[in-house]
Amino acid sequence: MKLFVGNIPHSLSEDDLKELFVPFGSVVSVKIIMDHATGRSRGFAFVEMSSNDEGKKAMDGLNGKEVLSRAIVVTEARPQVKREAGVGGYRDRGDRGPRRDHHERKY
């Protein structure tokens, strides 16, 4: 079972996080999500437990637990949504009409 772990302290390492989950079962993987620009933790991670039962025990035991003065959030991870290739931040114009260049004026 893959778990989302939020509100983790920025100073927490993947090994530290693994140690929190080991009492609840076998930890398959731990991945703290990093900000590519700053190299700092984004404050959340994913932990994979070897079974659903172990994952549920970890959620029950760790959700709301205070770690370095922060109450962590532990929930079941949602499936990752695949993004379409080539989408670069532009939104679909939908029914708002064609896009106007910023130089073009409407009189």
N, C-alpha and C positions, 0 to 999 in steps of 0.2 A: 504494500500500500504506500502510495506517495503522499507525503504530507507537506503542506505549506506552513512555514514558520515565520511569523511576522513580528515586527517591533523588537528585533534582536539588537543588542548593543553593537555599535560599529567596531568595537575592539574585540568582539568574540571571533575566535578562529573556527575553522571547520572541525578541528580535533576537539575543541571545547564543546561545540554543539553535539558532536557524536557522543561524548561522555554523558550528556544530559539524557540521551535517548537509549543508551545501552541497557539501563536497568529494566526497560520495557520489552526488550527482545533484540533480535539480530538486526543490526543496521547495515543495509545493503550499500547505501551511498548518502553523501552529504554534499550539498552544493550551495554555498553562499553566493548570492548574485551581486556582482561588482559593477560599479559605475565605470564605464570605459574611459571617460574623460578624466576623472579624478583618481581612479584606482582604489577608491574607498567602497566599503560595503554599502549597498543600497538599503540595508536594514531588514532584508528578508532572505529566506533560504528555502530549499527543498530537501527533505529527508525522506529516504525510502526505507521502509521496514520490510522484513521478509514475508510478513503475512498481514492480512486484514485485521486479525485478532490483535496482533502486536501493535499495529497502527492505532487501533481504537484505544488500547490501553495507554499508549503514549499520549493520545489526545486528551483522555480523561485525566491523566496524571500531570501533564505539563501545561495545558491551556490555562492561561492566567497566572502561571508561576512567575515569580519575580526573579529575574536574572540580571545581576549588576544594576539594580534599581529600576529595571524595566519589566513590565508585565508582558511576557511573550504571548503570542497568539498561535495556537496550533490547531489547524483544521485540515480536512482532506483536500488535497490539491485538485483543482479543476483541470480537465484535459486542456492541453495547449491548443490554441486556435492557430491554424496555419494561415499565414498572410499570403496574399497573391504576389507573385513575382512581378517586379516592375512598379509596384505601388511606392511612390516616393513622398508621401505626405500630402498629396493633393486629394481633396475630397471630391466625390461625385457631385456635380452641379445640380443634379436632380431636376426639379421643376423650376429652379430659380433663373433659368434662361442662360444664354451664352455668357462666357466670361469676357469681361471688357478689360482691355489693357489700361493701366493706370494713367496713361497719357490721353486716352480717348475721353472726350467730354460728351455728356448727354445734354442737349439743349432742348 
